Amino acid sequence: MSNIRRQSIISSGVVYIGFVVGLLNIYFFTKQDLFLSSQYGLTTIFIAIATLMMAFSTLAMPSYIFKFYPYYKDNLPPSKNDMLSIALVVNTIGFILVMVAGLVFRHLVIRKFGANSPELVRYYAWIFPMGFGLAVFTILEAYTWSLKKPVLTSFLREVQWRLLTTVIIVLFYFGLIPDFDLFIKLYAFTYPAIALTLLLYLLFTKNLHFTFRISKVTRRYAKKILTLCLFVYSGALIFYLSQVFDSLVIASVLEDGTAKAGIFGLASILTSVIQAPQRAVVATTIPHLSRAWKERNMELLQKIYQRSSINLLIFATGIFLLILLNYKESILTFGINEEYLLGFNAFIFLGLTRVVDLGTGINTEIIGTSNYWRFQLISGVILLLLMLPLTLILARKYDILGPAIAQFVSISIYNAMRIIFLWKKFRLFPFTIHSLYALLLGIAGYTLCYYLFRSMHGFPGLICRSLAFIILYAGSIIYFKLSPDIMPVVEAIRKRLKI
């Protein structure tokens, strides 16, 4: 557990460095005199559609790598390991099919988005390089996670990608990129750039071996691999569609959809700050989960599940409430276009969704690496059947608040199903009494700071509210020792500082 804790902390640190860069990018995107809200909205729609392209084209190859990497590693020398070669070839074929489908159904995109989001129609073709880059990176990322190098991929996805965006924003700001037309075209190649970086790293470190000779492991497990990919692929499509469907609905059915997608996108990106530790924990624990299932080590699975739940719940609750305390004041203080204040209520529900999702631990990864990954598809179908109609109905009724409510309701039910499944099937359960204490301490700290500093505005208000909440919440978590992984970190810091 100490290795998981160490790599999770380092990866989380890298992710948050990336979010600092990301917040700088958001500032420029939402600043009153640089980008229109519709232009910022277009970048969020690019990411949403590129994510769908990735989901379709990867054909469940990341899950194949997560599940079967231990079998390849234990039974093959690196030079004969054909896993990554298979994954990249399948992904390439999959993306060719996605491109063909995208061109064939271009008229449908024009009909659905032409009226409310004409910018998307104009730059539709430029989403394809972004989607391909994201797909290749996702395959290589899964393989690198299995090599137990999650920090590198966290840096590339969270820091390098955002730094590339910062560079083209700065060039745009100083007029070296003369117009938004060139900006969005360069933006489309940011994901291919990080994919190329990771590919070169794996080549130079000799962790990448291409072979097109089918190995004995592939032949032995071919039926199981195919079965897993068929089921997980459907589940993955459903999951990723649920992640981006709200942005697509806003862009297609609401008047001035691209601009509203930008407002919703700001709220959504801020909630992704809440989600940051989850990415680090998932990247670190995936290979350990695969190995634990292979060895039937249920004690380790329970320990990882429960500790991931309390750690992620503590982080998610604290970060959500910290942003909530300062959401409106930050927009006004930093001179961001005031129309982004319209996303505050959406942020509340999106933030609560992230707290629920993180607080229930890494149930998705535990199920996905087990022999019961078929449940991924079943629960995913239920999620989609809930989320799609809810999003459409509530968007038309409550504007951008509707998709946020739909996401909260759907994800809550989705995670409840998974908790029940893991308890009934394996007696694995994520919560303890400390989970309740973490929520109560967060609410108490938020309430106190809100009323103490509600009349303080500008930078003094932002600083005082934030410091007071961090001290109260973090101090109480440490005092009550709510997580067994926090105390070793505190002790290490004390020794380093000689306190």
Helices and strands as residue ranges (DSSP letters): H 2-30, H 37-58, H 61-75, G 78-80, H 83-104, H 106-113, H 118-122, G 124-126, H 127-146, H 150-154, I 155-160, H 161-173, H 180-187, H 190-204, H 216-220, H 222-253, H 257-295, H 298-333, G 338-343, H 344-359, H 363-368, H 374-398, H 401-426, H 433-453, H 458-479, H 486-497
